[in-house]
Every structure is written in structure tokens, then in C-alpha cells.
Amino acid sequence: MWKIVVGFVIFAAIALFIISKAGDKIDMSGEKHSGDVHAPEPAASAPK
């Protein structure tokens, strides 16, 4: 049981160290895709 606690403490210390070194450069907004895959379709031309 104590090994789990020690492992968690080490993991948390590493995570906090990385976050503190990166500062505001970390992007926590999720998955990114190349290009704008969710762009709306261009509007159809008006009927004549």
C-alpha cells in the first residue's frame, strides 16, 4: 500500500514540476486537428 502512495507522490511531483516549468505554454484544450475540420459549408448562391 505504501508503494502506491509513494508512486503517486512522485508522479504528482513530476507533473507539478513540468507544469511549473511550462508556465502558460501548456494547451489543455484537447485534441487538435490540422486545418479547420469543423468549418461551416459555404452558403449556396441565391436562386434566380
KAMO-V964209 format. One record per residue. RES is the residue in one small letter. PHI is phi in degrees with one decimal (none if undefined). NEAR is the number of other C-alpha atoms within 10 Angstrom. Layout:
# KAMO-V964209
<<RES:PHI:NEAR> <RES:PHI:NEAR>>
This chain:
# KAMO-V964209
<<m:none:5> <w:-66.6:7> <k:-67.1:8> <i:-64.7:9> <v:-64.6:10> <v:-63.6:11> <g:-61.2:11> <f:-64.8:12> <v:-62.5:12> <i:-64.2:12> <f:-60.7:12> <a:-64.4:12> <a:-64.7:12> <i:-64.7:12> <a:-62.4:12> <l:-65.1:12> <f:-63.9:11> <i:-64.0:12> <i:-64.5:13> <s:-69.1:11> <k:-74.4:11> <a:-77.5:10> <g:64.7:8> <d:-91.9:8> <k:-85.1:8> <i:-80.0:11> <d:-105.6:7> <m:-101.4:6> <s:-86.9:6> <g:106.4:5> <e:-66.7:6> <k:-117.8:8> <h:-123.1:7> <s:-71.2:5> <g:78.2:7> <d:-100.5:8> <v:-74.4:8> <h:-107.2:7> <a:-71.2:7> <p:-67.5:7> <e:-65.3:6> <p:-64.3:6> <a:-67.3:6> <a:-72.4:6> <s:-68.3:6> <a:-69.6:5> <p:-66.9:4> <k:-95.7:3>>
